[in-house]
C-alpha cells in the first residue's frame, strides 16, 4: 500500500484520503477534492508502451458521457517521493462491483443480464480494452431500476 503522507504531499488538493485497494500496478484511494467525493488511482506503468496505452485509454474514457461511466476530473503524472507515477482522479460512484453482485447472487435474472448487455453494447471497442466485468460498478440507480 502506498504511503498516505507521500500522496498528501503530491496531491495537496485531495483530502480525507483512505485506501480502497492496492495491487502491484495501482493504488486506489477514496477522498475529496473541493468538497466532491473522488477516487484517485495511482498507477505504476510496466513500460513506456504501457504508460502510453493507459494515457490513450484514459483520454478516450474521459470523452465518454454516460451515467455508468465515472467522470474523469483529471489525469497525468506526478512525482510521489522520488518516483513519477500516473494518476487518475475520477468521480466516486457508490454501489457494488459486478463481482460483488455475482458473489451474492450468482444466477442473474434475464432482465439484469439484458440491462448489463445494453450498457456494454453502447460502448463497443471500449469494452475490449477498458471494461473488466468483475470490476464494473453497478450503480444504486441501476439496481433500483431492475438492472
Secondary structure as the mmCIF struct_conf table of DSSP 4:
data_model
#
loop_
_struct_conf.conf_type_id
_struct_conf.id
_struct_conf.beg_label_comp_id
_struct_conf.beg_label_asym_id
_struct_conf.beg_label_seq_id
_struct_conf.end_label_comp_id
_struct_conf.end_label_asym_id
_struct_conf.end_label_seq_id
HELX_RH_AL_P HELX_RH_AL_P1 UNK A 4 UNK A 10
TURN_TY1_P TURN_TY1_P1 UNK A 12 UNK A 13
STRN STRN1 UNK A 14 UNK A 22
BEND BEND1 UNK A 24 UNK A 25
STRN STRN2 UNK A 26 UNK A 33
TURN_TY1_P TURN_TY1_P2 UNK A 34 UNK A 35
STRN STRN3 UNK A 36 UNK A 43
BEND BEND2 UNK A 46 UNK A 47
HELX_RH_AL_P HELX_RH_AL_P2 UNK A 48 UNK A 62
TURN_TY1_P TURN_TY1_P3 UNK A 63 UNK A 63
TURN_TY1_P TURN_TY1_P4 UNK A 67 UNK A 68
BEND BEND3 UNK A 69 UNK A 69
HELX_LH_PP_P HELX_LH_PP_P1 UNK A 70 UNK A 71
STRN STRN4 UNK A 72 UNK A 80
TURN_TY1_P TURN_TY1_P5 UNK A 81 UNK A 82
STRN STRN5 UNK A 83 UNK A 91
STRN STRN6 UNK A 95 UNK A 97
HELX_RH_AL_P HELX_RH_AL_P3 UNK A 98 UNK A 104
BEND BEND4 UNK A 106 UNK A 107
HELX_LH_PP_P HELX_LH_PP_P2 UNK A 108 UNK A 109
HELX_RH_AL_P HELX_RH_AL_P4 UNK A 110 UNK A 121
TURN_TY1_P TURN_TY1_P6 UNK A 122 UNK A 125
HELX_RH_AL_P HELX_RH_AL_P5 UNK A 126 UNK A 129
TURN_TY1_P TURN_TY1_P7 UNK A 130 UNK A 130
HELX_RH_3T_P HELX_RH_3T_P1 UNK A 133 UNK A 135
STRN STRN7 UNK A 137 UNK A 139
HELX_RH_AL_P HELX_RH_AL_P6 UNK A 140 UNK A 144
TURN_TY1_P TURN_TY1_P8 UNK A 145 UNK A 146
#
